[in-house]
């Protein structure tokens, strides 16, 4: 008994597009929660974004290799 695991005829229309997956409700909820978490961390711990950006610009990328 052989099973055909290939794509079925007419199945192309049933798969959701990448854009639809990105704009889905679970994806949007997780994105909003991540942004809210970052805003909370930045405001509560007095993160200096200017100093942090300077450190990122002056960092040596060879340390990551």
Long-range contacts (C-beta under 8 A, 24 or more apart in sequence): none
